[in-house]
Amino acid sequence: MRKMRIHQLTFGMIMGDAISNNILATDATLRRWGFETGIYAQHVAPQLQGRVLPDSRFLPHLDSQDDLLIFHYSIYSPNIRLFKAYRGRKILIYHNITPAKFFTVWDTQQAALCDMGRQALQTMIDCDLAIGDSDYNRQELVEAGFDPAKTAVLPLFLTLPKPDSTRPPASPDPQKKVTWLSVGRVVPNKAVEDVLRIFAVYHHTINKNSQLIVVGSRGLTKYVQALDQLVVDLELQNCVRPLGHVNDPREMQRFFETADLYLTASFHEGFCVPLLESMAYGLPILTRRSSAIPETLGGAGVMFTELGYEAAAEMGHILVSDTAVRQQVIQKQYARLEELDAAKAEAGLKAILARLGIMVGA
């Protein structure tokens, strides 16, 4: 007798991408529980082609009514049609789509894709379950017309180091170059220009022995050009390092381990995985209070609302230089991380499957 298979479908599988990592971790968990699985995507990075199939390979499974399809949705894609055509049980996992308004000035095509992606949500409300990886995302599903009783929250599966919460952070070294870190796609909703302006105040008026490392894909040409010009205008050419997308997890680990502060000024996040990575590496967080960020932090980190560059820069300085404050913030971040461990994500996935009559170990 053929075993039930659990399929995962998404737009793209990319090395180092948070959604891709979550899909791989989910697949590994399902396999460990004894399920047959498959991952399908429209775009597959070369490094993942042995593990992930083109989405066209899902076509033979459209009538597999005993199977389960999990569709990870974060951007408009033609594989929406596969999800809608599938005749078995199906779950939509919504990772959020950035509102089009953030892209209108910079890239009309990207803005149109975001708008189409959000509008297309309304065409998928007949799925068995609709899930957000944060309650912020779940609420957006309800606003789009999904039945609240058929929605849920499932935390991301995260592969993070286990922090040593008993080891106090080292005292600040006044001779060491201070490093601020910001990670994420270089796109307008991330407000990278505000990160640059906050750092400019810190560098020029508080500590010239400092640098800012910005890690993230730089594919939005007009916006990236505007940021590069701003670096020149703010006289930061020698202390800002825009590194683009980094594939090597060991290199990313070094950035988190050697930085002194994590900063984001993002206006829109559906979850924001780099916040949890910062927690795991004992890196104090300074962030804008917006979208899903307060939910992800759960009271940890330091948030600003009304942005004043001088005040934010001064707070960054305190988080870097004041050992007592720094340790207090880091310990609270460690405590928050314990609330989001893999065991709880696994329990959440088991509960989701059980709602569809799929029992682990059955």
Secondary structure, 3 states (H helix, E strand, C coil): CCCCEEEEEEEEECCCCHHHHHHHHHHHHHHHCCCEEEEEEEEECHHHCCCCEEHHHHHHHCCCCCCEEEEEECCCCCCHHHHHHCCCEEEEEECCCCCHHHCCCCCHHHHHHHHHHHHHHHHHCCCCEEEECCHHHHHHHHHCCCCHHHEEECCCCCCCCCCCCCCCCCCCCCCCCEEEEEECCCCHHHCHHHHHHHHHHHHHHHCCCEEEEEECCCCCHHHHHHHHHHHHHCCCCCCEEEEECCCCHHHHHHHHHHCCEEEECCCCCCCCHHHHHHHHCCCCEEEECCCCHHHHHCCCCEEECCCCHHHHHHHHHHHHHCHHHHHHHHHHHHHHHHCCCHHHHHHHHHHHHHHCCCCCCC
